[in-house]
Amino acid sequence: MRALIWDGRRALLTAALAGFGRAIGEVGAIMIVGGNIEHVTRVLTTAIVLETSKGAFALALALGIVLIALAMAVNFAMHILWQTEREGRW
């Protein structure tokens, strides 16, 4: 099993990154399944939608910037990981 995971590490990282992108971009399913209970089930994407609907565009924009920064940080980390893998250091 360990050999399979090691050989498929690039595909597994790609799948994890795609899953992460899907998770941070999902709003509708989170609203339906989890609701939007303050301090209990509120996630970043639903907070952006809620603040936009309330008219707090500055807060929604700030939350959007945080979400984009988080996504870019994860993508940058994956890029660095793939670079080290290509160079044979991983």
Stockholm file with secondary structure:
# STOCKHOLM 1.0

chainA/1-90         MRALIWDGRRALLTAALAGFGRAIGEVGAIMIVGGNIEHVTRVLTTAIVLETSKGAFALALALGIVLIALAMAVNFAMHILWQTEREGRW
#=GR chainA/1-90 SS CHHHHHHTHHHHHHHHHHHHHHHHHCCHHHHHHTCCCTTTTCCHHHHHHHHHHHTCHHHHHHHHHHHHHHHHHHHHHHHHHHHHHHTTCC
#=GC SS_cons        CHHHHHHTHHHHHHHHHHHHHHHHHCCHHHHHHTCCCTTTTCCHHHHHHHHHHHTCHHHHHHHHHHHHHHHHHHHHHHHHHHHHHHTTCC
//
